């Protein structure tokens, strides 16, 4: 049996959709905080169980019988993500889960300036110490994040960043499809498993790609940290959110997202989607 948490979200929900193309619904379970939101899976014959990492009592029944368990990482910036992940891993161990798969990040490292990357690294340490076979899906930075990280370049013709660096922007849809392939392989991938697109453009190169997509010049500018923060606040973004995003740019500048890996292409059997594809989708029809 395969149990997938967070299936009402875009990433793991799409993973379940892909699993359903090759796996009987009777062999799948979605474990979600709000079962009412998982009606489409129930309608397809998938069992729906309640699971909330913040409610440890909900987890034993949710994880029961799982040969493989896909744990979604916490996306709540106000929560102690590592504590929530520890609770879920402990429950998986107690339930006798055969393998834990975890949605991690390419930049997982204890010394990254990007907060979630540190959380992922600590969670991977918990997985390694759990005694259960595990696979960490180190996804490339999700390409749809470009929409808010590079600002209103369509209107301004400018990509403004605090510092520059390469990022292997990767489609969330491609990551979901690859996760389904890895789950279906039933243990063929062990430990940290990097899944990225085939290029890691800098933000200056993103501006060049945007120029090609829009058919007009889009330039890039590196403002520096404090001027960029000030510009974000002036545009209405809370300073705390701006400084959270700053960690991503600083991690890019330090090379945490620079690597690319051919595995995603192999798993998909085709070229992953590119930054050009993502920016083209964002333009008005």
C-alpha positions as CSV (number, residue, x, y, z in Angstrom):
1,X,0.0,0.0,0.0
2,X,1.1,3.5,-0.8
3,X,0.1,6.4,1.5
4,X,0.5,9.9,0.3
5,X,0.3,12.9,2.7
6,X,-0.6,16.4,1.6
7,X,-2.5,15.2,-1.4
8,X,-4.9,18.2,-1.3
9,X,-1.9,20.3,-2.3
10,X,-0.7,20.8,-5.8
11,X,2.5,18.8,-5.6
12,X,1.5,15.5,-3.9
13,X,-2.0,15.8,-5.4
14,X,-0.5,15.6,-8.9
15,X,1.7,12.7,-7.7
16,X,-1.4,10.8,-6.8
17,X,-2.9,11.6,-10.2
18,X,0.2,10.1,-11.9
19,X,0.2,7.0,-9.6
20,X,-3.5,6.4,-10.5
21,X,-2.4,5.9,-14.2
22,X,-0.4,2.8,-13.2
23,X,-1.5,1.7,-9.7
24,X,-4.9,0.4,-8.7
25,X,-6.8,2.9,-6.6
26,X,-7.3,0.2,-4.0
27,X,-3.6,0.2,-3.3
28,X,-3.5,4.0,-2.7
29,X,-4.4,6.0,0.4
30,X,-4.3,9.8,0.8
31,X,-3.7,11.1,4.3
32,X,-4.8,14.7,4.6
33,X,-5.7,17.3,7.3
34,X,-9.2,17.9,5.8
35,X,-10.7,14.7,4.3
36,X,-13.5,16.8,2.8
37,X,-11.1,18.4,0.5
38,X,-10.0,15.0,-0.9
39,X,-13.4,14.1,-2.3
40,X,-12.1,13.7,-5.8
41,X,-9.7,11.0,-4.7
42,X,-12.5,9.2,-2.8
43,X,-14.6,9.4,-5.9
44,X,-11.8,7.7,-7.8
45,X,-11.8,4.8,-5.3
46,X,-8.8,6.0,-3.2
47,X,-9.1,5.6,0.6
48,X,-9.0,8.9,2.4
49,X,-7.7,9.1,6.0
50,X,-7.2,12.1,8.3
51,X,-3.5,13.0,9.1
52,X,-2.3,16.1,10.7
53,X,1.4,16.3,11.7
54,X,0.4,18.7,14.5
55,X,-2.0,16.1,15.9
56,X,0.2,13.0,16.6
57,X,-2.9,10.9,17.6
58,X,-4.1,11.1,14.0
59,X,-1.1,9.5,12.5
60,X,-1.0,5.9,13.5
61,X,-4.2,5.0,11.8
62,X,-3.3,7.2,8.8
63,X,0.0,5.4,8.2
64,X,-1.2,1.9,9.1
65,X,-0.3,-0.7,6.5
66,X,1.9,1.6,4.4
67,X,4.6,-0.2,2.4
68,X,5.6,3.3,1.2
69,X,4.8,6.6,2.7
70,X,5.2,9.9,0.9
71,X,5.6,12.7,3.5
72,X,5.1,16.3,2.3
73,X,7.2,18.9,3.9
74,X,5.5,21.5,6.0
75,X,4.9,24.8,4.2
76,X,3.7,26.8,7.2
77,X,6.4,29.5,7.8
78,X,5.1,30.0,11.3
79,X,5.4,26.4,12.3
80,X,8.4,24.4,13.6
81,X,8.7,22.3,10.5
82,X,11.4,20.0,11.8
83,X,9.3,19.2,14.9
84,X,6.3,18.4,12.7
85,X,8.5,16.2,10.5
86,X,9.9,14.5,13.5
87,X,6.4,13.7,14.7
88,X,5.5,12.2,11.3
89,X,8.7,10.2,11.1
90,X,8.3,8.8,14.6
91,X,4.7,7.8,13.8
92,X,5.9,6.1,10.5
93,X,8.5,4.1,12.4
94,X,5.9,3.0,15.0
95,X,3.5,2.0,12.3
96,X,6.1,-0.2,10.6
97,X,6.2,1.7,7.3
98,X,8.4,0.0,4.8
99,X,9.9,3.1,3.2
100,X,9.6,6.8,3.8
101,X,9.8,9.2,0.9
102,X,10.1,12.9,1.7
103,X,9.7,16.0,-0.4
104,X,12.9,17.8,0.2
105,X,14.8,20.4,-1.8
106,X,17.9,20.6,-3.9
107,X,19.5,23.2,-1.6
108,X,19.1,21.1,1.6
109,X,22.1,22.0,3.8
110,X,22.6,23.1,7.4
111,X,24.6,26.1,6.3
112,X,22.3,27.5,3.6
113,X,20.9,31.0,4.1
114,X,17.5,29.7,3.0
115,X,15.5,28.7,6.0
116,X,13.5,25.8,4.5
117,X,16.8,24.3,3.2
118,X,18.1,24.1,6.7
119,X,14.8,22.4,7.8
120,X,15.1,19.9,5.0
121,X,18.7,19.1,6.0
122,X,17.7,18.5,9.6
123,X,14.7,16.3,8.4
124,X,17.0,14.2,6.3
125,X,19.2,13.7,9.4
126,X,16.0,12.4,11.2
127,X,15.3,10.1,8.3
128,X,18.8,8.7,8.3
129,X,18.6,8.0,12.0
130,X,15.1,6.4,11.8
131,X,16.2,3.0,10.8
132,X,13.6,2.9,8.1
133,X,14.7,2.9,4.4
134,X,14.2,6.4,3.0
135,X,14.3,8.5,-0.1
136,X,14.6,12.2,0.0
137,X,13.3,13.9,-3.2
138,X,15.6,16.9,-3.5
139,X,13.5,18.9,-5.9
140,X,14.9,21.8,-7.8
141,X,13.5,25.2,-6.9
142,X,9.9,25.3,-8.1
143,X,9.7,27.4,-11.3
144,X,6.3,28.8,-10.5
145,X,8.0,30.8,-7.7
146,X,9.6,33.0,-10.4
147,X,6.2,34.7,-10.6
148,X,6.7,36.5,-7.2
149,X,10.5,36.3,-6.8
150,X,11.4,38.4,-9.9
151,X,8.6,40.9,-9.5
152,X,6.4,42.5,-12.1
153,X,8.8,42.3,-15.0
154,X,6.0,42.1,-17.6
155,X,5.0,45.6,-16.6
156,X,8.3,47.2,-15.7
157,X,10.7,45.4,-18.1
158,X,13.1,44.9,-15.2
159,X,14.1,41.8,-13.2
160,X,15.2,43.3,-9.8
161,X,17.1,41.2,-7.3
162,X,19.2,41.8,-4.2
163,X,22.0,39.5,-5.4
164,X,22.4,37.2,-8.4
165,X,23.1,33.5,-8.7
166,X,22.1,30.4,-10.7
167,X,19.0,28.4,-9.9
168,X,17.8,25.1,-11.5
169,X,14.2,26.3,-11.8
170,X,12.1,23.1,-12.1
171,X,8.5,22.5,-12.9
172,X,6.4,21.4,-10.0
173,X,4.3,19.3,-12.4
174,X,7.5,17.5,-13.6
175,X,8.6,16.9,-10.0
176,X,5.2,15.3,-9.2
177,X,5.4,13.0,-12.2
178,X,8.9,11.9,-11.3
179,X,7.9,11.3,-7.7
180,X,5.3,8.9,-9.0
181,X,7.9,7.0,-11.0
182,X,10.2,6.7,-8.1
183,X,7.4,5.5,-5.8
184,X,6.4,2.9,-8.5
185,X,10.0,1.7,-8.6
186,X,9.5,0.3,-5.1
187,X,12.8,1.2,-3.5
188,X,15.1,1.7,-6.5
189,X,16.2,5.1,-5.2
190,X,17.8,5.4,-1.8
191,X,18.7,8.4,0.3
192,X,19.1,11.9,-1.2
193,X,17.8,11.9,-4.8
194,X,18.2,15.1,-6.8
195,X,15.5,16.0,-9.4
196,X,16.2,19.2,-11.4
197,X,15.7,20.7,-14.8
198,X,18.7,20.7,-17.1
199,X,19.8,24.3,-16.7
200,X,20.5,26.7,-13.9
201,X,20.2,30.2,-15.2
202,X,21.2,33.3,-13.2
203,X,18.6,36.0,-12.8
204,X,20.5,38.0,-15.5
205,X,19.9,35.0,-17.8
206,X,16.3,34.8,-16.7
207,X,15.9,38.4,-17.9
208,X,17.4,37.4,-21.3
209,X,14.9,34.5,-21.5
210,X,12.1,36.9,-20.6
211,X,13.2,39.2,-23.4
212,X,12.9,36.4,-25.9
213,X,9.5,35.3,-24.5
214,X,8.1,38.9,-24.5
215,X,9.6,40.1,-27.7
216,X,11.0,43.2,-26.0
217,X,14.0,44.0,-23.8
218,X,13.8,42.9,-20.2
219,X,16.9,43.9,-18.3
220,X,18.2,42.8,-14.9
221,X,19.4,44.9,-12.0
222,X,21.1,43.9,-8.8
223,X,20.0,46.4,-6.2
224,X,21.9,45.1,-3.2
225,X,20.3,43.7,0.0
226,X,19.0,46.7,1.9
227,X,17.8,48.7,-1.2
228,X,16.0,45.6,-2.4
229,X,14.3,45.1,1.0
230,X,13.3,48.7,1.0
231,X,11.8,48.4,-2.5
232,X,9.9,45.3,-1.4
233,X,8.4,47.0,1.6
234,X,7.6,50.1,-0.5
235,X,5.7,47.8,-2.9
236,X,3.6,46.5,0.0
237,X,5.3,43.2,1.0
238,X,5.8,42.7,4.7
239,X,9.4,43.1,5.7
240,X,9.5,39.6,7.3
241,X,8.3,38.0,4.0
242,X,10.9,40.0,2.1
243,X,13.7,38.8,4.3
244,X,12.5,35.3,4.0
245,X,12.7,35.6,0.2
246,X,16.2,37.2,0.6
247,X,17.4,33.9,2.0
248,X,16.6,32.3,-1.3
249,X,18.5,34.9,-3.3
250,X,21.5,34.6,-1.0
251,X,21.5,30.8,-1.2
252,X,21.4,31.2,-5.0
253,X,24.3,33.6,-4.9
254,X,26.3,31.1,-2.8
255,X,25.6,28.3,-5.3
256,X,23.2,26.1,-3.3
257,X,20.8,25.8,-6.3
258,X,23.5,25.7,-9.1
259,X,23.7,22.0,-9.7
260,X,21.7,20.1,-12.3
261,X,21.1,16.4,-12.6
262,X,20.0,14.3,-15.6
263,X,17.9,12.0,-13.4
264,X,14.7,13.9,-13.9
265,X,15.0,13.7,-17.7
266,X,15.6,10.0,-17.4
267,X,12.5,9.4,-15.2
268,X,10.3,11.5,-17.4
269,X,11.6,10.1,-20.6
270,X,11.6,13.6,-22.1
271,X,13.1,17.1,-21.5
272,X,11.8,18.8,-18.3
273,X,10.0,22.0,-18.7
274,X,12.3,25.1,-18.9
275,X,12.3,28.7,-17.6
276,X,11.2,29.7,-21.1
277,X,8.2,27.5,-20.8
278,X,7.3,28.9,-17.4
279,X,7.6,32.5,-18.4
280,X,5.7,31.9,-21.6
281,X,2.8,30.5,-19.6
282,X,2.7,33.6,-17.4
283,X,2.2,36.0,-20.3
284,X,-1.4,37.2,-21.2
285,X,-3.0,35.2,-23.9
